[in-house]
């Protein structure tokens, strides 16, 4: 595996890296658009063509060290995936480096969040997503992409941003005061302070790329109209990084489209921007 963004190997060695990147190319429960298991390769290729100086923070965060771990794959079932991701996530957290994860479909987040919950007793899960993902089970499994934050809704402080699609079976699990629907926030900023007031200090961030509008992010399994734009997302997240302790994050559901490179470029830019916010923001 190449280094992230083609950085020199001295900035990619495990011992010298502050940041770990774990890919989980799992696409076992998606029910419409397939291909999220190919997302990481496309993301890495795009990153090699990205400028690694960040204008906003006047920094080159890669010098903190970004180490790409061997992919986690070969799952026999959704439950097997969950258990292996849970185990690996605990191992990564125990390194005391900054953990980042790349799907795969959104079901990979279930085990990561559970591992984070055991580490941080008052954890907020901040979910950016088009879909509520609150089903107790889907197609006879509680480890489906449609169940990505059901467990988190019961065991953590779940705050949802960008939601614009759900099933009525999810309504009993939706905390409306903690949910910011896309129709209410698109192009607005007044909601930022209320959202920040709902967050505990320790935040795990999970980003389903379909939170973005399909006009800029069509390469997902279930694109939904009416999504957020680039600045809707990063301006809010910048405030979260400034005010709270982000303990890790994942990005999921990149399903590359043949002949298009812009979705994976957006994704690599988003990943790098979040690292710049985590390590290089000047208070």
N, C-alpha and C positions, 0 to 999 in steps of 0.2 A: 504494500500500500504506500502510495506517495504521501509526503507530508501535507498537512493542510495548507492550501494556497501556495504550495511549492516553497514553503519557507525552508531556510537552511536547517540541516539536521541538528545543528547545535541548539536550535530553538524548538526541537521536536522530541528530544530525548526524555524518557519518562522521569528520570531523577531530577532534571532541570526544569520541568514543566509545572506551572501552576494550574494548568487547565487540562482536563481529560475529555476526550471525545469518544463516546461509545456508540457504534452503529448497531441497530437491531433491525435488519432488513426482513421483517415479518409482514406478510400480507395474507394471513390464513383465514380471516373472517370477513374481509370486505365483500360487499354484496352487489356492487355495481361496477364502478370503474376500478380496474386492477392496475398494478404496476408500482405500488408504493415500496415494494421490495427492491426496486431499481433506483429509488430516489437518492440513496447515498452516493452511488457512483456518479450520478449526474451532478449532484451538489459539489462533490470534490473536484470534478472537472471544471465547473463554473468558477469555483474558488481560485483555481490556478490562473484565471484570467481577470481577477479582481484586484484593484488597487488596495494595498494594505497599509496605506497611510489614511487615518480617519480625520477628516477636516473638522468635524464638530468638536472632537475632544483633543485635537492637535496631538495625536498619539499614534504609536504603532504597537498595538496591544500584543501582537504575536511574539514580541520580545519577552513577554512574561512566560512563554513556553506553552505550546499546544501539542499534546501527545495524542495520536490516534491509536486507540486500542484495537486489538483484533476483533472482527465482527462477532456478534453473538447470534448464532443461527442454529439450524438443524433441530427444529421443534417438531414433536410428534403430534401435538394437539394444542388447543388454546390453553388448557390448564398447564401443560408442560412448559409452554412459553412463559406463562405467568410465574411459575415457580423458578425457572432458570433466570428470568429477568430480576426477580426479587433477590435471589442469591447473589447475582453479579452486582446488582446495585448496592447491596450492603457492603460488598468487598470494595467497590469504588469509593463509597462514602468514607470507609475506614482509612483511606489513604490521606484524608484531610486536604486533598486537592479539590479544585472547583469542578464539579461533575456536570457534563453536558451530554445529552443523548439525542440520537437521530433515528427516527423510524424509517420505514415501516409505518404501518397503520397505527391508529390512536390506542389500540388495545395494549401496546407495549408500555404505555404510561401507568397502567394499573399497578404493576409490580414495583416500578420506580417510586411511585407515590407512597406505597405501603412501606418501602424501605426508608423513605424520608420521614414518614410519620413516626417511625421508631426512634429516629435520631433526634427529631425536634418535637417537643411535647405540645407546643402550641402553634402548629403549622397552618398556614393558609395555603391552599392551592388556588392559584390564579390561572383560570382557564380562558384562553382566547380561542374562539371557535364559532363556526356557523351553527353547530348542532349542540343540543343540550347534553347528549351522551349520558343520560341518567337512567336508562333502562336497567332493571334488576338483572335481566338476562335477555339474550337475543339469539334465536336459533339454538335454543337449549344450552347456551353457555353464558355464564356471568363474566367471561373474559373476552367478550366481543368488542369490536370497535364502538358499537352503539352503547356500551356499558362503561366507557372509559373513566368516568368520574362518579359513577354510582356509589362505589365504595367510599370514595373521598367525601361524598356528600354526607356520609354518616360518621366519618372518623376524623375529618378535618374541617376547617373553616373554608368552605368552597365559595369563591367569587367568580362569576361568569361574565364574560365580556364579548359582545359581538353576536350573540345568539339570535338566530332568525328562522330556525326550523326545529320542530320537536313533535313527538307523538303524545297523545293524551295520556298514555300509560305512564309518562314521565312526570305529569303534573303533581302527584303527591310528594315527589322528591325535590321539586323546584322551590327554592327560597327566593321569592320575588324581590325582596329587598336587597338581595345579593346578586341579582341578575340585571345586567345592562344590555337591553335588546338593541340590536344594530339600528333599528328604525328610530330609536330615541337618542342615539349618540353620534351617528354618522355626521361628520363635519362640525361637531360641537366639542367644547372643552369644559363647560360648566360642571359636567358630571365627574370630572377627575377628582375633585376634592372629596366628594361623597364616597367614591370608590376607595380612595386612600384611607378614609376613616373606617372602612370595614375590614381593612387588612391588619393582621397581627404583624409582629416585627419580622418573623422568619417566613419567607415566601418561596414556594416551589412554583415555577412558571411552566405551564404546558401550553404550547402553541400548535393548534391545528391550522395548517396553512389555508384552509378554506374560510378562515376568519376574514381573509382579504376578498375583495370583490373579484369575480371571475374575469373581469376586464384586465386585471393585472396578475391574477393567479388562477389560470384555467386548469392547471395541471394537478388536480386533486380528484379523489374518487367520487365525491359528490359535491360539485360546485353549486353554490346557492347565490342567486341574485341579491343585490342590496348589501354587499359586504363593505368592509372598511377599506380605506386607502392606506398608502404607505405612512403618511404623516399622522393619520388618525391613530395608528398603532404605535409608532415609535415615540411620538410626543407624550403619550400616556405612559409608556414603559419607562421612558427617561425619568419621569417623576417618581415612578415606583422604585427604580434603582437608587435615586437620590435619597429617598425617605425611608426605605426599608432594606432588609438584608435578604437579597436573593441567594438562596442556598444551592440552586441548581436549576437547570431548565432542559426541556426537550422541545424539539421541532419535529412534527410528524406529518404524514399524508402527502408528501411530494410524489406524484405519479407522472414521470416525464412524458411529454408528448413528442413524438418523432417530428423532427424538423423545427422545433422551437427550443430556444435556449434561455429566453427571458425569465421563465418561472424559476429555474434553478439558480439563475444569477441573482434574482431577488432573494432567494432563500439563503444563498451564501452571504450576501450583503447583510441580511437580517441577523444571521448567526454572528458575524463579525461585529456588527453594531452593538449587539447585546453584550459581547465581551468587552468592547470599548466602554460601555456604560458601567459595567461591573468593576473594571479595574482602573479606568482612566478619567472618570468624571472628577472635576475639581469642584469641591463644595464651595 
